[in-house]
Amino acid sequence: MSNKFGQPRRLVKTDGTVAHIWEGKLHNWDGPALIPQGDNKLKEYYIHGIQYSEEEWNELKKDRQGVPFYKNQSMKNKLSDYRN
């Protein structure tokens, strides 16, 4: 079975830095995408190569779960505006 998006990779450098790479960009939905020198106090969060604070990352992670925007009742009214 082929994944059209490619597989994420976890890279560990000799200095202990851990990087999660997907399609050539720092990216990880499961936790920090970059842990410099293996020090969790310095962890950095990235989605598709864009850096976010931990709080922003948590909000983005919540937004990707649940009802899609087009099934959300509050968004249906906004979509109908564009269709007319």
N, C-alpha and C positions, 0 to 999 in steps of 0.2 A: 504494500500500500504506500503510495507516494504522497508526501505532504507538499502541496504547491507553494507553501510559504518557507520551507526550509526548517531545519532544526536549530533551536537555540544552543549555544555553546557556553560552557563555563571554563574560563581560562584562569590559570594561577601562574603568576610570574614568580621569578626566583626570590624577589623581596617579600613575597607573601601577599601581594595585591591580588584580589579576586575580582574578575570582571565577567559579567554575563552579557554575551553578544548575540544579537539576532539580526540577520540581514546586514551585517557590518556596522550596527549601531548598538550603543549601550541600551539594554532593554531588559526589564524583569518585572512581571506582574506579581511574583511570589515574595519579593523582598528587595533589598538594595541591589542595584546593578553594579555598583563599584564599592569595594571595600579596600581602601588604600592600605598597603602594608599589613593587611589582615586585621586592622584595628577597627572594631565595630563602632567606636566612638566617632570615627571619620567617615562612616558610611554615607553613600550618595545614592539618590533614587533617580532613575531615568526611565522614561517611556519613549520608545522610538527615537532615542538620541537626545531628547529634551530633558534637561535637569529640572527636578521638582523638589520642594521641601517634603519632609515626611508627611506632613498634614495634607498637602496638595495631592501627593501620591495616594494617600488613603482615600481621599474624596474621588479621585479618578478610578480607583479600584472599585469603589462602591457603585459608581455610575455605570460601569460596564456590566453589572449584574442586574437582573430584574427585568422589567418590562421594557421592550424596545421603544424608542421615542414615538414611532408611528402608531403604537398601540396604546400609548398614554393618552387618556381622555383630554387632558389639558393641551396636548400638542395637536390633537385632531382639528381644533378650531383654527390654529395657526396654519396647518397644512391646507385647509380648505381655502384660506385667503390666497394662497399661491396658485391654486388650481383654477380660480375664476379669472 
